[in-house]
Structure formats: C-alpha cells, structure tokens
Amino acid sequence: MIPLAITIGQDIPDFSPLVVAMAVFLTGVPGFLLITQSPVHLISHSYGYFSETDLLKVGIPSALLWFIVIMLSVLFYW
C-alpha cells in the first residue's frame, strides 16, 4: 500500500507523497475491527476473553476516533 500511497501523493498538488504515505501507514496499523488484525486479538479470542461482537462494540468508536486523529495529524502536524 505504501508505494501506491506515494504514487497518489505525487499526483495530489497540495500534499507531499510522504504525508499521504504516513496517513496510509497510520490507517493500517491498528486492529480495531477484526480479530485477525492483531496477534494479541487472536490469542485473547482463542482463550475466550472476548467475542467478535465485543471487539466491534469497542472497535467502531475507536476507529472513528482514530480516523479523526489521523486527519488532524495530516492537516495540522505534518
């Protein structure tokens, strides 16, 4: 995804390719929604500590907040 983000960043006149690549990296890092996105989730789920529904209940608001953090970082920090 990073090479694609750099290519897209080269085509957007107001953003540098580095900014777009960092936003794509930060978007793909956290595992908020799926159990398979994180080894810790896989281990905890296999022991029965939480279900898929529990992860989605917490993951959807967390993903929305993470999206806001990424957008604010892209627009004001970088």
Distance bins in CASP14 RR format, pairs under 12 A and 6 or more apart:
PFRMAT RR
TARGET T0000
AUTHOR 0000-0000-0000
RMODE 2
METHOD distances of the structure
MODEL  1
1 7 0 0 0 0 0 1 0 0 0 0 0
1 8 0 0 0 0 0 1 0 0 0 0 0
1 20 0 0 0 0 0 1 0 0 0 0 0
1 21 0 0 0 0 1 0 0 0 0 0 0
1 22 0 0 0 0 0 1 0 0 0 0 0
1 23 0 0 0 0 0 1 0 0 0 0 0
1 24 1 0 1 0 0 0 0 0 0 0 0
1 25 0 0 0 0 1 0 0 0 0 0 0
1 26 0 0 0 0 0 1 0 0 0 0 0
1 27 0 0 0 0 1 0 0 0 0 0 0
1 28 1 0 0 1 0 0 0 0 0 0 0
1 29 0 0 0 0 0 1 0 0 0 0 0
2 8 0 0 0 0 0 1 0 0 0 0 0
2 9 0 0 0 0 0 1 0 0 0 0 0
2 17 0 0 0 0 1 0 0 0 0 0 0
2 18 0 0 0 0 0 1 0 0 0 0 0
2 20 0 0 0 0 1 0 0 0 0 0 0
2 21 1 0 1 0 0 0 0 0 0 0 0
2 22 0 0 0 0 1 0 0 0 0 0 0
2 23 0 0 0 0 0 1 0 0 0 0 0
2 24 1 0 0 1 0 0 0 0 0 0 0
2 25 1 0 0 1 0 0 0 0 0 0 0
2 26 0 0 0 0 0 1 0 0 0 0 0
2 27 0 0 0 0 0 1 0 0 0 0 0
2 28 0 0 0 0 0 1 0 0 0 0 0
3 9 0 0 0 0 0 1 0 0 0 0 0
3 10 0 0 0 0 0 1 0 0 0 0 0
3 17 0 0 0 0 0 1 0 0 0 0 0
3 20 0 0 0 0 0 1 0 0 0 0 0
3 21 0 0 0 0 1 0 0 0 0 0 0
3 24 0 0 0 0 0 1 0 0 0 0 0
3 25 0 0 0 0 0 1 0 0 0 0 0
4 10 0 0 0 0 0 1 0 0 0 0 0
4 11 0 0 0 0 0 1 0 0 0 0 0
4 17 0 0 0 0 0 1 0 0 0 0 0
4 20 0 0 0 0 1 0 0 0 0 0 0
4 21 0 0 0 0 1 0 0 0 0 0 0
4 24 1 0 0 1 0 0 0 0 0 0 0
4 25 0 0 0 0 0 1 0 0 0 0 0
5 11 0 0 0 0 0 1 0 0 0 0 0
5 12 0 0 0 0 0 1 0 0 0 0 0
5 15 0 0 0 0 0 1 0 0 0 0 0
5 16 0 0 0 0 0 1 0 0 0 0 0
5 17 1 0 0 1 0 0 0 0 0 0 0
5 18 0 0 0 0 1 0 0 0 0 0 0
5 19 0 0 0 0 1 0 0 0 0 0 0
5 20 1 0 1 0 0 0 0 0 0 0 0
5 21 1 0 1 0 0 0 0 0 0 0 0
5 22 0 0 0 0 1 0 0 0 0 0 0
5 23 1 0 0 1 0 0 0 0 0 0 0
5 24 1 1 0 0 0 0 0 0 0 0 0
5 25 1 0 0 1 0 0 0 0 0 0 0
5 26 0 0 0 0 0 1 0 0 0 0 0
5 27 0 0 0 0 1 0 0 0 0 0 0
5 28 0 0 0 0 0 1 0 0 0 0 0
5 74 0 0 0 0 0 1 0 0 0 0 0
6 12 0 0 0 0 0 1 0 0 0 0 0
6 15 0 0 0 0 0 1 0 0 0 0 0
6 16 0 0 0 0 1 0 0 0 0 0 0
6 17 1 0 1 0 0 0 0 0 0 0 0
6 18 1 0 0 1 0 0 0 0 0 0 0
6 19 0 0 0 0 0 1 0 0 0 0 0
6 20 1 0 0 1 0 0 0 0 0 0 0
6 21 1 0 1 0 0 0 0 0 0 0 0
6 22 0 0 0 0 0 1 0 0 0 0 0
6 23 0 0 0 0 0 1 0 0 0 0 0
6 24 0 0 0 0 1 0 0 0 0 0 0
6 25 0 0 0 0 0 1 0 0 0 0 0
7 17 1 0 0 1 0 0 0 0 0 0 0
7 20 0 0 0 0 1 0 0 0 0 0 0
7 21 0 0 0 0 1 0 0 0 0 0 0
7 24 0 0 0 0 0 1 0 0 0 0 0
8 15 0 0 0 0 1 0 0 0 0 0 0
8 16 0 0 0 0 0 1 0 0 0 0 0
8 17 1 0 0 1 0 0 0 0 0 0 0
8 19 0 0 0 0 0 1 0 0 0 0 0
8 20 1 0 1 0 0 0 0 0 0 0 0
8 21 0 0 0 0 1 0 0 0 0 0 0
8 23 0 0 0 0 0 1 0 0 0 0 0
8 24 0 0 0 0 1 0 0 0 0 0 0
9 15 1 0 1 0 0 0 0 0 0 0 0
9 16 1 0 0 1 0 0 0 0 0 0 0
9 17 1 0 1 0 0 0 0 0 0 0 0
9 18 0 0 0 0 1 0 0 0 0 0 0
9 19 1 0 0 1 0 0 0 0 0 0 0
9 20 1 0 1 0 0 0 0 0 0 0 0
9 21 1 0 0 1 0 0 0 0 0 0 0
9 22 0 0 0 0 0 1 0 0 0 0 0
9 23 0 0 0 0 1 0 0 0 0 0 0
9 24 0 0 0 0 1 0 0 0 0 0 0
9 74 0 0 0 0 0 1 0 0 0 0 0
10 16 0 0 0 0 1 0 0 0 0 0 0
10 17 1 0 1 0 0 0 0 0 0 0 0
10 18 0 0 0 0 0 1 0 0 0 0 0
10 19 0 0 0 0 0 1 0 0 0 0 0
10 20 0 0 0 0 1 0 0 0 0 0 0
10 21 0 0 0 0 0 1 0 0 0 0 0
11 17 0 0 0 0 1 0 0 0 0 0 0
11 20 0 0 0 0 1 0 0 0 0 0 0
12 18 0 0 0 0 0 1 0 0 0 0 0
12 19 0 0 0 0 1 0 0 0 0 0 0
12 20 1 0 0 1 0 0 0 0 0 0 0
12 21 0 0 0 0 0 1 0 0 0 0 0
12 23 0 0 0 0 0 1 0 0 0 0 0
12 74 0 0 0 0 0 1 0 0 0 0 0
13 20 0 0 0 0 0 1 0 0 0 0 0
14 20 0 0 0 0 0 1 0 0 0 0 0
14 74 0 0 0 0 0 1 0 0 0 0 0
14 75 0 0 0 0 0 1 0 0 0 0 0
14 78 0 0 0 0 0 1 0 0 0 0 0
15 21 0 0 0 0 1 0 0 0 0 0 0
15 22 0 0 0 0 0 1 0 0 0 0 0
15 23 0 0 0 0 1 0 0 0 0 0 0
15 24 0 0 0 0 0 1 0 0 0 0 0
15 74 1 0 0 1 0 0 0 0 0 0 0
15 75 0 0 0 0 1 0 0 0 0 0 0
15 78 0 0 0 0 1 0 0 0 0 0 0
16 22 0 0 0 0 1 0 0 0 0 0 0
16 23 0 0 0 0 0 1 0 0 0 0 0
16 74 0 0 0 0 0 1 0 0 0 0 0
16 78 0 0 0 0 1 0 0 0 0 0 0
17 23 0 0 0 0 0 1 0 0 0 0 0
17 24 0 0 0 0 0 1 0 0 0 0 0
17 78 0 0 0 0 0 1 0 0 0 0 0
18 24 0 0 0 0 0 1 0 0 0 0 0
18 25 0 0 0 0 0 1 0 0 0 0 0
18 74 0 0 0 0 0 1 0 0 0 0 0
18 78 1 0 0 1 0 0 0 0 0 0 0
19 25 0 0 0 0 0 1 0 0 0 0 0
19 26 0 0 0 0 0 1 0 0 0 0 0
19 70 0 0 0 0 0 1 0 0 0 0 0
19 71 0 0 0 0 0 1 0 0 0 0 0
19 73 0 0 0 0 1 0 0 0 0 0 0
19 74 1 0 1 0 0 0 0 0 0 0 0
19 75 0 0 0 0 1 0 0 0 0 0 0
19 76 0 0 0 0 0 1 0 0 0 0 0
19 77 0 0 0 0 1 0 0 0 0 0 0
19 78 1 0 1 0 0 0 0 0 0 0 0
20 26 0 0 0 0 0 1 0 0 0 0 0
20 27 0 0 0 0 0 1 0 0 0 0 0
20 70 0 0 0 0 0 1 0 0 0 0 0
20 74 0 0 0 0 1 0 0 0 0 0 0
20 78 0 0 0 0 1 0 0 0 0 0 0
21 27 0 0 0 0 0 1 0 0 0 0 0
21 28 0 0 0 0 0 1 0 0 0 0 0
21 74 0 0 0 0 0 1 0 0 0 0 0
21 78 0 0 0 0 0 1 0 0 0 0 0
22 28 0 0 0 0 0 1 0 0 0 0 0
22 29 0 0 0 0 0 1 0 0 0 0 0
22 70 0 0 0 0 1 0 0 0 0 0 0
22 73 0 0 0 0 1 0 0 0 0 0 0
22 74 1 0 0 1 0 0 0 0 0 0 0
22 77 0 0 0 0 1 0 0 0 0 0 0
22 78 1 0 0 1 0 0 0 0 0 0 0
23 29 0 0 0 0 0 1 0 0 0 0 0
23 66 0 0 0 0 0 1 0 0 0 0 0
23 67 0 0 0 0 0 1 0 0 0 0 0
23 69 0 0 0 0 0 1 0 0 0 0 0
23 70 1 0 1 0 0 0 0 0 0 0 0
23 71 0 0 0 0 1 0 0 0 0 0 0
23 72 0 0 0 0 0 1 0 0 0 0 0
23 73 1 0 0 1 0 0 0 0 0 0 0
23 74 1 0 1 0 0 0 0 0 0 0 0
23 75 0 0 0 0 1 0 0 0 0 0 0
23 77 0 0 0 0 0 1 0 0 0 0 0
23 78 0 0 0 0 1 0 0 0 0 0 0
24 70 0 0 0 0 1 0 0 0 0 0 0
24 74 0 0 0 0 0 1 0 0 0 0 0
25 70 0 0 0 0 1 0 0 0 0 0 0
25 73 0 0 0 0 0 1 0 0 0 0 0
25 74 0 0 0 0 0 1 0 0 0 0 0
25 78 0 0 0 0 0 1 0 0 0 0 0
26 66 1 0 0 1 0 0 0 0 0 0 0
26 67 0 0 0 0 1 0 0 0 0 0 0
26 68 0 0 0 0 0 1 0 0 0 0 0
26 69 0 0 0 0 1 0 0 0 0 0 0
26 70 1 0 1 0 0 0 0 0 0 0 0
26 71 0 0 0 0 0 1 0 0 0 0 0
26 72 0 0 0 0 0 1 0 0 0 0 0
26 73 1 0 0 1 0 0 0 0 0 0 0
26 74 0 0 0 0 1 0 0 0 0 0 0
26 77 0 0 0 0 0 1 0 0 0 0 0
26 78 0 0 0 0 0 1 0 0 0 0 0
27 63 0 0 0 0 1 0 0 0 0 0 0
27 66 0 0 0 0 1 0 0 0 0 0 0
27 67 1 0 0 1 0 0 0 0 0 0 0
27 69 0 0 0 0 0 1 0 0 0 0 0
27 70 1 0 0 1 0 0 0 0 0 0 0
27 71 0 0 0 0 0 1 0 0 0 0 0
27 73 0 0 0 0 0 1 0 0 0 0 0
27 74 0 0 0 0 0 1 0 0 0 0 0
28 34 0 0 0 0 0 1 0 0 0 0 0
28 37 0 0 0 0 1 0 0 0 0 0 0
28 38 0 0 0 0 0 1 0 0 0 0 0
28 63 0 0 0 0 0 1 0 0 0 0 0
28 66 0 0 0 0 1 0 0 0 0 0 0
28 67 0 0 0 0 0 1 0 0 0 0 0
28 70 0 0 0 0 1 0 0 0 0 0 0
29 37 0 0 0 0 1 0 0 0 0 0 0
29 38 0 0 0 0 1 0 0 0 0 0 0
29 63 0 0 0 0 0 1 0 0 0 0 0
29 66 0 0 0 0 1 0 0 0 0 0 0
29 69 0 0 0 0 0 1 0 0 0 0 0
29 70 0 0 0 0 1 0 0 0 0 0 0
30 37 1 0 0 1 0 0 0 0 0 0 0
30 38 0 0 0 0 1 0 0 0 0 0 0
30 40 0 0 0 0 0 1 0 0 0 0 0
30 41 0 0 0 0 0 1 0 0 0 0 0
30 55 0 0 0 0 0 1 0 0 0 0 0
30 58 0 0 0 0 0 1 0 0 0 0 0
30 59 0 0 0 0 1 0 0 0 0 0 0
30 62 1 0 0 1 0 0 0 0 0 0 0
30 63 1 0 0 1 0 0 0 0 0 0 0
30 64 0 0 0 0 0 1 0 0 0 0 0
30 65 0 0 0 0 0 1 0 0 0 0 0
30 66 1 0 1 0 0 0 0 0 0 0 0
30 67 0 0 0 0 0 1 0 0 0 0 0
30 69 0 0 0 0 0 1 0 0 0 0 0
30 70 0 0 0 0 0 1 0 0 0 0 0
31 37 1 1 0 0 0 0 0 0 0 0 0
31 38 1 0 1 0 0 0 0 0 0 0 0
31 39 0 0 0 0 0 1 0 0 0 0 0
31 40 0 0 0 0 1 0 0 0 0 0 0
31 41 1 0 0 1 0 0 0 0 0 0 0
31 42 0 0 0 0 0 1 0 0 0 0 0
31 55 0 0 0 0 1 0 0 0 0 0 0
31 56 0 0 0 0 0 1 0 0 0 0 0
31 58 0 0 0 0 0 1 0 0 0 0 0
31 59 0 0 0 0 1 0 0 0 0 0 0
31 62 0 0 0 0 1 0 0 0 0 0 0
31 63 0 0 0 0 1 0 0 0 0 0 0
31 66 0 0 0 0 1 0 0 0 0 0 0
32 38 0 0 0 0 1 0 0 0 0 0 0
32 41 0 0 0 0 1 0 0 0 0 0 0
32 55 1 0 0 1 0 0 0 0 0 0 0
32 56 0 0 0 0 1 0 0 0 0 0 0
32 57 0 0 0 0 0 1 0 0 0 0 0
32 58 1 0 0 1 0 0 0 0 0 0 0
32 59 1 0 1 0 0 0 0 0 0 0 0
32 60 1 0 0 1 0 0 0 0 0 0 0
32 61 0 0 0 0 1 0 0 0 0 0 0
32 62 1 0 1 0 0 0 0 0 0 0 0
32 63 1 0 1 0 0 0 0 0 0 0 0
32 64 0 0 0 0 1 0 0 0 0 0 0
32 65 0 0 0 0 1 0 0 0 0 0 0
32 66 1 0 0 1 0 0 0 0 0 0 0
32 67 0 0 0 0 0 1 0 0 0 0 0
33 41 0 0 0 0 1 0 0 0 0 0 0
33 52 0 0 0 0 1 0 0 0 0 0 0
33 53 0 0 0 0 0 1 0 0 0 0 0
33 54 0 0 0 0 0 1 0 0 0 0 0
33 55 1 0 0 1 0 0 0 0 0 0 0
33 56 1 0 0 1 0 0 0 0 0 0 0
33 57 0 0 0 0 0 1 0 0 0 0 0
33 58 0 0 0 0 1 0 0 0 0 0 0
33 59 1 0 1 0 0 0 0 0 0 0 0
33 60 1 0 0 1 0 0 0 0 0 0 0
33 61 0 0 0 0 0 1 0 0 0 0 0
33 62 0 0 0 0 1 0 0 0 0 0 0
33 63 1 0 0 1 0 0 0 0 0 0 0
33 64 0 0 0 0 0 1 0 0 0 0 0
33 66 0 0 0 0 0 1 0 0 0 0 0
34 41 1 0 0 1 0 0 0 0 0 0 0
34 42 0 0 0 0 0 1 0 0 0 0 0
34 45 0 0 0 0 0 1 0 0 0 0 0
34 52 0 0 0 0 1 0 0 0 0 0 0
34 55 1 0 0 1 0 0 0 0 0 0 0
34 56 0 0 0 0 1 0 0 0 0 0 0
34 59 0 0 0 0 1 0 0 0 0 0 0
34 60 0 0 0 0 0 1 0 0 0 0 0
34 63 0 0 0 0 0 1 0 0 0 0 0
35 41 1 0 1 0 0 0 0 0 0 0 0
35 42 1 0 0 1 0 0 0 0 0 0 0
35 43 0 0 0 0 0 1 0 0 0 0 0
35 44 0 0 0 0 1 0 0 0 0 0 0
35 45 1 0 1 0 0 0 0 0 0 0 0
35 46 0 0 0 0 1 0 0 0 0 0 0
35 48 0 0 0 0 0 1 0 0 0 0 0
35 49 0 0 0 0 0 1 0 0 0 0 0
35 50 0 0 0 0 1 0 0 0 0 0 0
35 51 0 0 0 0 1 0 0 0 0 0 0
35 52 1 0 0 1 0 0 0 0 0 0 0
35 53 0 0 0 0 0 1 0 0 0 0 0
35 54 0 0 0 0 0 1 0 0 0 0 0
35 55 1 0 0 1 0 0 0 0 0 0 0
35 56 0 0 0 0 0 1 0 0 0 0 0
35 59 0 0 0 0 0 1 0 0 0 0 0
36 42 1 0 0 1 0 0 0 0 0 0 0
36 43 0 0 0 0 0 1 0 0 0 0 0
36 45 0 0 0 0 1 0 0 0 0 0 0
36 46 0 0 0 0 0 1 0 0 0 0 0
36 52 0 0 0 0 0 1 0 0 0 0 0
36 55 0 0 0 0 0 1 0 0 0 0 0
37 45 0 0 0 0 0 1 0 0 0 0 0
37 55 0 0 0 0 1 0 0 0 0 0 0
37 59 0 0 0 0 0 1 0 0 0 0 0
37 62 0 0 0 0 0 1 0 0 0 0 0
37 63 0 0 0 0 0 1 0 0 0 0 0
38 44 0 0 0 0 1 0 0 0 0 0 0
38 45 0 0 0 0 1 0 0 0 0 0 0
38 55 0 0 0 0 1 0 0 0 0 0 0
38 59 0 0 0 0 0 1 0 0 0 0 0
39 45 0 0 0 0 0 1 0 0 0 0 0
39 46 0 0 0 0 0 1 0 0 0 0 0
40 46 0 0 0 0 0 1 0 0 0 0 0
40 47 0 0 0 0 0 1 0 0 0 0 0
40 49 0 0 0 0 0 1 0 0 0 0 0
40 50 0 0 0 0 0 1 0 0 0 0 0
40 55 0 0 0 0 0 1 0 0 0 0 0
41 47 0 0 0 0 0 1 0 0 0 0 0
41 48 0 0 0 0 0 1 0 0 0 0 0
41 49 0 0 0 0 1 0 0 0 0 0 0
41 50 0 0 0 0 1 0 0 0 0 0 0
41 51 0 0 0 0 0 1 0 0 0 0 0
41 52 0 0 0 0 1 0 0 0 0 0 0
41 54 0 0 0 0 0 1 0 0 0 0 0
41 55 1 0 0 1 0 0 0 0 0 0 0
41 56 0 0 0 0 0 1 0 0 0 0 0
41 58 0 0 0 0 0 1 0 0 0 0 0
41 59 0 0 0 0 0 1 0 0 0 0 0
42 48 0 0 0 0 0 1 0 0 0 0 0
42 49 0 0 0 0 0 1 0 0 0 0 0
42 50 0 0 0 0 0 1 0 0 0 0 0
42 55 0 0 0 0 0 1 0 0 0 0 0
43 49 0 0 0 0 1 0 0 0 0 0 0
43 50 0 0 0 0 0 1 0 0 0 0 0
44 50 1 0 0 1 0 0 0 0 0 0 0
44 51 0 0 0 0 0 1 0 0 0 0 0
44 54 0 0 0 0 0 1 0 0 0 0 0
44 55 0 0 0 0 1 0 0 0 0 0 0
45 51 1 0 0 1 0 0 0 0 0 0 0
45 52 1 0 0 1 0 0 0 0 0 0 0
45 53 0 0 0 0 0 1 0 0 0 0 0
45 54 0 0 0 0 1 0 0 0 0 0 0
45 55 1 0 0 1 0 0 0 0 0 0 0
48 54 0 0 0 0 1 0 0 0 0 0 0
48 55 0 0 0 0 0 1 0 0 0 0 0
49 55 0 0 0 0 0 1 0 0 0 0 0
50 56 0 0 0 0 0 1 0 0 0 0 0
50 57 0 0 0 0 1 0 0 0 0 0 0
50 58 0 0 0 0 1 0 0 0 0 0 0
50 59 0 0 0 0 0 1 0 0 0 0 0
51 57 0 0 0 0 1 0 0 0 0 0 0
51 58 0 0 0 0 0 1 0 0 0 0 0
52 58 0 0 0 0 0 1 0 0 0 0 0
52 59 0 0 0 0 0 1 0 0 0 0 0
53 59 0 0 0 0 0 1 0 0 0 0 0
53 60 0 0 0 0 0 1 0 0 0 0 0
54 60 0 0 0 0 0 1 0 0 0 0 0
55 61 0 0 0 0 0 1 0 0 0 0 0
55 62 0 0 0 0 1 0 0 0 0 0 0
55 63 0 0 0 0 0 1 0 0 0 0 0
56 62 0 0 0 0 0 1 0 0 0 0 0
56 63 0 0 0 0 1 0 0 0 0 0 0
57 63 0 0 0 0 0 1 0 0 0 0 0
58 64 0 0 0 0 0 1 0 0 0 0 0
58 65 0 0 0 0 0 1 0 0 0 0 0
58 66 0 0 0 0 0 1 0 0 0 0 0
59 65 0 0 0 0 1 0 0 0 0 0 0
59 66 0 0 0 0 1 0 0 0 0 0 0
59 67 0 0 0 0 0 1 0 0 0 0 0
60 66 0 0 0 0 0 1 0 0 0 0 0
60 67 0 0 0 0 0 1 0 0 0 0 0
61 67 0 0 0 0 0 1 0 0 0 0 0
61 68 0 0 0 0 0 1 0 0 0 0 0
62 68 0 0 0 0 0 1 0 0 0 0 0
62 69 0 0 0 0 0 1 0 0 0 0 0
63 69 0 0 0 0 0 1 0 0 0 0 0
63 70 0 0 0 0 0 1 0 0 0 0 0
64 70 0 0 0 0 0 1 0 0 0 0 0
64 71 0 0 0 0 0 1 0 0 0 0 0
65 71 0 0 0 0 0 1 0 0 0 0 0
65 72 0 0 0 0 0 1 0 0 0 0 0
66 72 0 0 0 0 0 1 0 0 0 0 0
66 73 0 0 0 0 0 1 0 0 0 0 0
67 73 0 0 0 0 0 1 0 0 0 0 0
67 74 0 0 0 0 0 1 0 0 0 0 0
68 74 0 0 0 0 0 1 0 0 0 0 0
68 75 0 0 0 0 0 1 0 0 0 0 0
68 76 0 0 0 0 0 1 0 0 0 0 0
69 75 0 0 0 0 0 1 0 0 0 0 0
69 76 0 0 0 0 0 1 0 0 0 0 0
69 77 0 0 0 0 0 1 0 0 0 0 0
70 76 0 0 0 0 0 1 0 0 0 0 0
70 77 0 0 0 0 0 1 0 0 0 0 0
70 78 0 0 0 0 0 1 0 0 0 0 0
71 77 0 0 0 0 0 1 0 0 0 0 0
71 78 0 0 0 0 0 1 0 0 0 0 0
72 78 0 0 0 0 0 1 0 0 0 0 0
END
